[in-house]
Amino acid sequence: MLKKIIYLFFFLSVGTPLFASTEDGAKLIEYWYIVLPFVVLLLMIATGPLFYHHFWERHYPKVAIALGSVTVLFYLIVLHDTHSLVHTLAEYLSFIALLSSLFVASGGILIKVDRKATPALNVLILLFGSVISNVIGTTGASMLLIRPFIKINKDRIKPYHIVFFIFSVSNIGGALTPIGDPPLFLGFLRGVEFFWVVQHVWYIWAPTLLVVLGIFFVIDSLNKLGSNSENEYTGKIQFKGLKNIWFLVIIIISVFLDPGVVSWIPSLSPMPFGIREIIMFSVVYFSYKKADQEALRGNEFDFEPIREVAYLFAGLFATMIPALQLIAYEANIFGDELDAGLFFWATGSLSAFLDNAPTYLNFLSAEMGKFAMDVNDKSEVLLFEIEHPIYLQAISVAAVFFGAMSYIGNAPNFMVKSISERAGIQMPSFFGFMVKYSIPILLPIFILIWWIFFYGNG
């Protein structure tokens, strides 16, 4: 069955001459070149900062919007498909509303830890961030802790510190609740019970996180930079701007203000946003206006990280449309032949480079179709989680964990990278991140997860 996954990757890379219908009724692309804008944007994200840094730094917004426009115009002029575009716009607005509100609200909270940086302290910070990412999301936890984490380690900071922060806080940590990561929230909207994830994933989450943090502890213990520092430390932990916690609470509550969750919440259709997005964008404005100025200065807060994410992911969301529709088609074609282990690899591999939320949803649809169930029927989703938990478990774990495999696997990765680079840390390139860190460290762990929990199941 591995060849089926390779087959799917082949079509994602070079296109397909097939016409097919997706759930939205849009035809899959007849011409191979419509996936080219996505491939080009992905390659430019990977190579731009490395080979043509000054051009990329100045013009990445234009590049992202231009390539996204190619796909948009193709859907408008050639396919006459506005439904897919409006649907993608709605997903993007929801995505950027959540990220920007968490970014700004947490940016107004300053945490000062006056303690000597040690491997043990760093592990505790990463563990704490991983746990709270299930409460305020991986984005919220990342933005709240990345700056204090950098400052604590200012005398000994190296790229691996940030890489393991991305592994744990920005990705793996948020696998226990629908608040933690967007694909799990999509599952919740479709009918997966809120506490189902923690009940069925914690015993995979805990050892995975401990292994990752254990590897970090060993590497960090070998880092002797700053070990001879004669600075005196008070041991105090100070907070500024704690009033912004109320804005974080508002964001968390607003996540559930969806007509699919609360029946009395009005839908603003045909507008591509809802009450939730209006509240989140309002939080962006008011949390910045009302923020403690000392906290903003202490965090060296500016809007460039979220600006970079907004532009690049606008391009990615647009250019991904045909790729995601192709996944939906191929997943349904081969769904009957895939077991839980192969769903794990298919979902994870694609979540490393595509938006993991629609990838999760497409494979959830394929899994349920394998058992003649409808992903749009909440009662059948509930029945599916009861009768076939191994399948739901496989895509839930894979969609979240594999987000750590690349910078574009999850939006907080890019934001953490941007903040770290602005702090003077020389972060690895796109390929360097994968070759030096995610492939040799995470991939063996994921193979072990597959072998222990999913191999031969289903």
C-alpha positions as CSV (number, residue, x, y, z in Angstrom):
1,M,0.0,0.0,0.0
2,L,3.0,2.3,0.3
3,K,2.9,2.8,-3.4
4,K,-0.5,4.3,-3.1
5,I,1.0,7.1,-0.9
6,I,3.9,7.5,-3.3
7,Y,1.3,7.7,-6.1
8,L,-0.5,10.5,-4.3
9,F,2.7,12.4,-3.8
10,F,3.5,12.1,-7.5
11,F,0.3,13.8,-8.4
12,L,0.9,16.5,-5.8
13,S,4.3,17.2,-7.4
14,V,3.6,17.1,-11.1
15,G,-0.2,17.3,-11.5
16,T,-2.7,14.9,-13.0
17,P,-4.4,14.6,-16.3
18,L,-7.6,13.4,-14.6
19,F,-10.8,15.2,-14.2
20,A,-12.6,14.3,-11.0
21,S,-15.2,15.7,-8.7
22,T,-14.5,16.7,-5.1
23,E,-17.1,17.0,-2.3
24,D,-17.5,20.7,-3.3
25,G,-18.4,19.7,-6.9
26,A,-15.2,21.4,-8.3
27,K,-13.3,19.4,-10.9
28,L,-9.8,18.4,-10.2
29,I,-7.3,20.0,-12.5
30,E,-6.9,18.8,-16.1
31,Y,-3.6,20.6,-16.6
32,W,-0.5,19.7,-14.6
33,Y,0.7,23.3,-14.3
34,I,-2.1,24.4,-11.9
35,V,-0.1,22.8,-9.0
36,L,3.0,24.7,-10.1
37,P,2.2,27.9,-8.1
38,F,2.1,25.9,-4.9
39,V,5.4,24.1,-5.8
40,V,7.1,27.3,-6.7
41,L,5.9,29.1,-3.5
42,L,7.1,26.2,-1.4
43,L,10.5,26.2,-3.1
44,M,10.9,29.9,-2.7
45,I,10.0,29.8,1.0
46,A,12.7,27.1,1.3
47,T,15.4,28.8,-0.8
48,G,14.7,32.5,-0.5
49,P,16.2,33.2,2.9
50,L,19.2,31.1,2.0
51,F,20.1,32.1,-1.6
52,Y,18.5,35.5,-2.3
53,H,17.9,36.8,1.2
54,H,17.6,40.6,0.4
55,F,15.1,40.0,-2.5
56,W,13.0,37.6,-0.5
57,E,12.9,39.9,2.6
58,R,11.7,42.8,0.5
59,H,9.4,41.1,-1.9
60,Y,7.9,37.9,-0.3
61,P,4.5,39.6,0.1
62,K,4.3,40.3,-3.6
63,V,5.6,36.8,-4.5
64,A,3.0,35.1,-2.2
65,I,0.1,37.2,-3.5
66,A,1.1,36.9,-7.1
67,L,1.4,33.1,-7.0
68,G,-1.9,32.9,-5.1
69,S,-3.6,35.1,-7.7
70,V,-2.6,32.7,-10.5
71,T,-4.6,29.9,-8.8
72,V,-7.5,32.2,-8.0
73,L,-7.8,33.5,-11.5
74,F,-7.6,29.9,-12.9
75,Y,-10.5,28.9,-10.7
76,L,-12.5,32.0,-11.7
77,I,-11.8,32.0,-15.4
78,V,-11.2,28.4,-16.4
79,L,-13.2,26.4,-13.8
80,H,-15.9,29.1,-13.0
81,D,-15.6,27.8,-9.4
82,T,-16.3,30.5,-6.8
83,H,-17.4,28.1,-4.2
84,S,-13.9,26.7,-3.5
85,L,-12.5,30.2,-3.4
86,V,-15.1,31.5,-0.9
87,H,-14.6,28.4,1.2
88,T,-10.8,28.9,1.3
89,L,-11.2,32.6,2.1
90,A,-13.4,31.7,5.0
91,E,-10.9,29.2,6.3
92,Y,-8.1,31.7,5.9
93,L,-9.9,34.5,7.7
94,S,-10.7,32.1,10.6
95,F,-7.0,31.0,10.6
96,I,-5.5,34.5,10.6
97,A,-8.1,35.8,13.1
98,L,-7.1,33.2,15.7
99,L,-3.4,33.5,15.1
100,S,-3.3,37.3,15.1
101,S,-5.5,37.6,18.2
102,L,-3.4,35.2,20.1
103,F,-0.2,36.8,18.8
104,V,-1.2,40.3,19.9
105,A,-2.8,39.4,23.2
106,S,0.1,37.2,24.4
107,G,2.6,39.8,23.1
108,G,1.2,42.2,25.8
109,I,2.2,39.8,28.6
110,L,5.8,40.0,29.7
111,I,7.3,37.2,31.7
112,K,10.7,37.8,33.4
113,V,12.5,34.8,34.9
114,D,15.6,35.8,36.8
115,R,17.2,32.4,37.1
116,K,20.3,30.9,35.6
117,A,19.6,28.9,32.5
118,T,20.1,25.2,33.0
119,P,19.0,22.1,31.0
120,A,16.6,21.2,33.7
121,L,15.0,24.7,33.8
122,N,14.7,24.7,30.0
123,V,13.0,21.3,30.0
124,L,10.5,22.6,32.6
125,I,9.7,25.6,30.5
126,L,9.2,23.4,27.4
127,L,7.0,21.0,29.4
128,F,4.9,23.8,30.8
129,G,4.5,25.3,27.4
130,S,3.5,22.0,25.9
131,V,0.8,21.5,28.6
132,I,-0.7,25.0,28.3
133,S,-0.8,24.7,24.5
134,N,-3.8,22.6,25.1
135,V,-5.5,25.4,26.8
136,I,-4.5,28.5,24.8
137,G,-3.5,26.8,21.6
138,T,0.0,26.1,20.3
139,T,0.1,29.7,18.9
140,G,-0.8,31.2,22.3
141,A,1.7,29.1,24.2
142,S,4.4,29.8,21.6
143,M,3.9,33.6,21.6
144,L,3.7,33.7,25.4
145,L,6.9,31.8,26.1
146,I,9.3,32.2,23.2
147,R,10.6,35.6,24.2
148,P,11.2,34.6,27.9
149,F,12.8,31.4,26.7
150,I,15.2,33.3,24.5
151,K,16.1,35.8,27.2
152,I,16.7,33.1,29.9
153,N,19.2,31.5,27.5
154,K,20.7,34.7,26.2
155,D,24.2,33.7,27.2
156,R,24.0,30.2,25.7
157,I,21.3,30.4,23.0
158,K,21.8,28.2,20.0
159,P,19.4,27.2,17.1
160,Y,18.6,23.9,18.7
161,H,16.9,25.7,21.6
162,I,14.4,27.2,19.2
163,V,14.0,24.0,17.1
164,F,13.0,22.0,20.2
165,F,10.7,24.8,21.3
166,I,9.0,24.3,17.9
167,F,8.9,20.6,18.3
168,S,7.3,20.6,21.7
169,V,5.4,23.8,22.4
170,S,4.4,24.8,18.9
171,N,3.3,21.3,17.8
172,I,3.4,18.0,19.7
173,G,2.2,19.7,22.9
174,G,-1.1,20.7,21.5
175,A,-2.4,17.2,20.7
176,L,-4.7,16.7,23.6
177,T,-7.6,19.1,23.1
178,P,-9.5,20.6,20.1
179,I,-8.2,24.0,21.3
180,G,-4.6,22.8,21.0
181,D,-4.4,22.6,17.2
182,P,-6.8,23.5,14.3
183,P,-7.3,19.9,12.9
184,L,-8.6,18.7,16.2
185,F,-11.0,21.7,16.4
186,L,-12.3,20.8,12.9
187,G,-12.9,17.2,14.2
188,F,-14.8,18.7,17.2
189,L,-17.0,20.8,14.9
190,R,-17.8,17.6,12.9
191,G,-18.9,15.8,16.0
192,V,-15.9,14.3,17.7
193,E,-16.4,14.7,21.5
194,F,-14.3,17.3,23.2
195,F,-12.6,15.0,25.6
196,W,-12.3,12.1,23.2
197,V,-8.8,13.2,22.1
198,V,-7.2,13.4,25.5
199,Q,-8.7,10.0,26.4
200,H,-7.3,8.3,23.3
201,V,-4.1,10.3,22.7
202,W,-2.5,11.0,26.1
203,Y,-0.6,7.7,26.3
204,I,1.0,8.5,22.9
205,W,1.5,12.2,23.6
206,A,3.2,11.7,27.0
207,P,6.0,9.3,26.0
208,T,6.6,11.1,22.7
209,L,7.0,14.4,24.5
210,L,9.2,12.9,27.2
211,V,11.5,11.4,24.5
212,V,11.7,14.7,22.7
213,L,12.5,16.6,25.9
214,G,14.9,13.8,27.0
215,I,16.9,14.3,23.7
216,F,16.8,18.0,24.3
217,F,18.1,17.6,27.8
218,V,21.1,15.6,26.6
219,I,22.0,18.1,23.9
220,D,21.5,21.0,26.2
221,S,23.7,19.4,28.9
222,L,26.5,19.4,26.4
223,N,26.2,23.1,25.8
224,K,28.7,24.8,28.1
225,L,28.1,28.3,26.9
226,G,27.4,30.6,29.8
227,S,28.0,27.9,32.4
228,N,30.8,30.0,34.0
229,S,28.7,33.1,34.2
230,E,29.1,35.0,37.4
231,N,25.8,36.9,37.2
232,E,23.8,36.9,40.3
233,Y,20.2,35.7,40.1
234,T,17.3,36.5,42.4
235,G,15.2,33.5,41.3
236,K,12.2,35.7,40.9
237,I,9.5,35.3,38.3
238,Q,7.8,38.6,37.3
239,F,4.8,39.3,35.2
240,K,3.7,42.5,33.4
241,G,0.5,43.0,31.5
242,L,-1.5,40.3,33.1
243,K,-4.8,42.1,32.2
244,N,-4.2,40.7,28.7
245,I,-5.0,37.3,30.1
246,W,-8.7,38.4,29.9
247,F,-8.2,38.9,26.2
248,L,-6.9,35.3,26.0
249,V,-10.0,34.1,27.8
250,I,-12.2,36.0,25.4
251,I,-10.3,34.3,22.4
252,I,-10.8,30.8,23.9
253,I,-14.5,31.4,24.5
254,S,-15.0,32.8,21.1
255,V,-13.5,29.6,19.5
256,F,-16.7,27.9,20.4
257,L,-19.0,30.6,19.1
258,D,-19.8,28.7,16.0
259,P,-23.3,27.8,14.7
260,G,-22.0,24.2,14.4
261,V,-21.3,24.1,18.1
262,V,-23.9,26.5,19.7
263,S,-27.2,26.4,17.8
264,W,-28.3,29.9,18.8
265,I,-25.2,31.6,17.4
266,P,-26.3,33.4,14.2
267,S,-24.6,32.5,10.9
268,L,-23.4,35.5,8.8
269,S,-23.5,33.5,5.6
270,P,-22.8,34.4,2.8
271,M,-20.1,36.5,4.4
272,P,-16.8,34.5,4.6
273,F,-16.6,35.1,8.4
274,G,-18.7,34.8,11.5
275,I,-19.2,36.2,15.0
276,R,-16.1,34.4,16.1
277,E,-13.8,36.1,13.6
278,I,-15.3,39.5,14.4
279,I,-14.6,39.0,18.1
280,M,-11.0,37.8,17.4
281,F,-10.2,40.7,15.1
282,S,-11.6,43.1,17.8
283,V,-9.3,41.5,20.3
284,V,-6.4,42.3,18.0
285,Y,-7.3,46.0,18.1
286,F,-8.2,46.4,21.8
287,S,-5.5,44.1,23.3
288,Y,-2.9,46.2,21.5
289,K,-4.4,49.5,22.4
290,K,-4.9,48.6,26.0
291,A,-1.6,46.7,26.4
292,D,0.9,47.5,29.1
293,Q,3.5,49.6,27.2
294,E,6.4,48.3,29.4
295,A,5.3,44.8,28.5
296,L,5.3,45.5,24.8
297,R,8.8,47.1,25.0
298,G,10.1,44.3,27.2
299,N,8.9,41.8,24.5
300,E,10.3,44.0,21.7
301,F,6.9,43.5,20.2
302,D,6.2,44.4,16.6
303,F,3.8,43.1,13.9
304,E,6.4,41.7,11.5
305,P,6.1,38.0,12.5
306,I,2.3,38.0,12.1
307,R,2.6,40.0,8.9
308,E,5.0,37.4,7.4
309,V,2.6,34.6,8.3
310,A,-0.4,36.6,6.9
311,Y,1.2,37.1,3.5
312,L,2.8,33.7,3.1
313,F,-0.1,31.7,4.3
314,A,-2.5,33.8,2.1
315,G,-0.4,32.5,-0.8
316,L,-0.3,29.0,0.5
317,F,-4.0,28.8,1.2
318,A,-4.8,29.9,-2.3
319,T,-2.2,27.7,-4.1
320,M,-3.1,24.7,-2.0
321,I,-6.7,24.6,-3.3
322,P,-6.0,22.1,-6.2
323,A,-3.5,20.1,-4.1
324,L,-6.1,19.7,-1.3
325,Q,-8.8,18.7,-3.8
326,L,-6.5,16.2,-5.3
327,I,-5.9,14.7,-1.8
328,A,-9.6,14.5,-1.2
329,Y,-10.0,12.7,-4.5
330,E,-7.1,10.3,-4.1
331,A,-8.0,9.6,-0.4
332,N,-11.5,8.5,-1.4
333,I,-10.2,6.4,-4.3
334,F,-7.7,4.5,-2.0
335,G,-9.6,4.8,1.3
336,D,-10.9,1.2,1.2
337,E,-7.3,-0.1,0.8
338,L,-5.7,1.9,3.6
339,D,-5.4,0.7,7.2
340,A,-4.9,2.9,10.2
341,G,-1.1,2.7,9.8
342,L,-1.2,4.0,6.3
343,F,-3.7,6.7,7.2
344,F,-1.2,7.8,9.8
345,W,1.6,8.2,7.3
346,A,-0.6,9.7,4.6
347,T,-2.0,12.3,7.0
348,G,1.3,13.0,8.7
349,S,3.4,13.3,5.5
350,L,1.0,15.8,3.9
351,S,0.5,17.7,7.1
352,A,4.2,18.5,7.2
353,F,3.9,20.6,4.1
354,L,0.2,21.4,3.6
355,D,-2.3,22.9,6.0
356,N,-3.0,20.1,8.5
357,A,-6.6,21.1,9.2
358,P,-8.1,20.3,5.7
359,T,-5.7,17.4,5.4
360,Y,-7.1,15.9,8.6
361,L,-10.7,16.5,7.4
362,N,-10.1,14.9,4.0
363,F,-8.6,11.8,5.5
364,L,-11.4,11.7,8.2
365,S,-13.9,11.7,5.3
366,A,-11.9,8.9,3.6
367,E,-11.8,6.8,6.7
368,M,-15.5,7.1,7.4
369,G,-16.2,6.4,3.7
370,K,-14.3,3.2,4.1
371,F,-17.0,2.1,6.6
372,A,-19.9,3.7,4.6
373,M,-20.3,6.6,7.0
374,D,-20.8,10.3,6.3
375,V,-18.4,12.9,7.8
376,N,-21.2,15.5,7.5
377,D,-23.5,13.5,9.9
378,K,-22.5,14.2,13.5
379,S,-24.3,11.1,14.8
380,E,-22.2,9.0,12.4
381,V,-19.0,10.8,13.5
382,L,-19.9,9.9,17.1
383,L,-20.5,6.3,16.0
384,F,-17.2,6.2,14.1
385,E,-15.2,7.3,17.1
386,I,-16.8,4.6,19.2
387,E,-16.5,1.7,16.6
388,H,-13.2,2.6,14.9
389,P,-11.2,4.7,17.4
390,I,-7.8,3.5,16.0
391,Y,-8.5,5.3,12.7
392,L,-9.5,8.6,14.3
393,Q,-6.5,8.2,16.7
394,A,-4.1,7.8,13.7
395,I,-5.0,10.9,11.9
396,S,-5.4,13.0,15.1
397,V,-1.8,12.1,16.2
398,A,-0.3,12.5,12.7
399,A,-1.9,15.8,11.8
400,V,-0.6,17.5,15.0
401,F,2.8,15.7,15.4
402,F,4.0,16.0,11.8
403,G,3.4,19.8,11.9
404,A,6.8,19.9,13.5
405,M,8.6,18.4,10.4
406,S,9.0,21.7,8.6
407,Y,8.6,25.5,9.1
408,I,5.3,25.5,7.2
409,G,3.9,22.5,9.0
410,N,2.2,24.7,11.5
411,A,1.8,28.5,11.6
412,P,3.5,29.0,15.0
413,N,6.6,27.5,13.6
414,F,7.0,30.5,11.2
415,M,6.2,33.0,13.9
416,V,8.7,31.5,16.4
417,K,11.4,31.4,13.6
418,S,10.7,35.1,12.8
419,I,10.9,36.2,16.4
420,S,14.1,34.3,17.0
421,E,15.8,35.7,13.9
422,R,14.8,39.2,14.9
423,A,16.5,38.4,18.3
424,G,19.7,37.7,16.4
425,I,19.6,33.9,16.4
426,Q,20.8,32.3,13.2
427,M,18.1,29.8,12.5
428,P,18.6,26.9,10.1
429,S,17.2,27.1,6.6
430,F,14.0,25.4,5.5
431,F,16.0,22.3,4.3
432,G,18.5,22.7,7.1
433,F,15.7,22.4,9.7
434,M,14.6,19.2,8.2
435,V,17.9,17.6,7.4
436,K,19.7,18.5,10.6
437,Y,16.8,18.3,13.1
438,S,13.3,17.0,12.2
439,I,14.2,14.0,10.0
440,P,17.0,12.5,12.2
441,I,15.2,13.3,15.5
442,L,11.5,13.2,14.9
443,L,11.1,10.7,12.1
444,P,12.6,7.8,14.1
445,I,10.2,8.6,16.9
446,F,7.2,8.7,14.5
447,I,8.2,5.4,13.0
448,L,8.3,3.9,16.5
449,I,4.8,5.4,17.2
450,W,3.5,3.8,14.0
451,W,5.1,0.5,14.8
452,I,3.8,0.3,18.4
453,F,0.3,1.8,17.9
454,F,-0.8,1.5,14.3
455,Y,1.2,-1.1,12.4
456,G,-1.2,-3.7,11.0
457,N,-4.2,-2.2,12.7
458,G,-7.4,-1.8,10.8
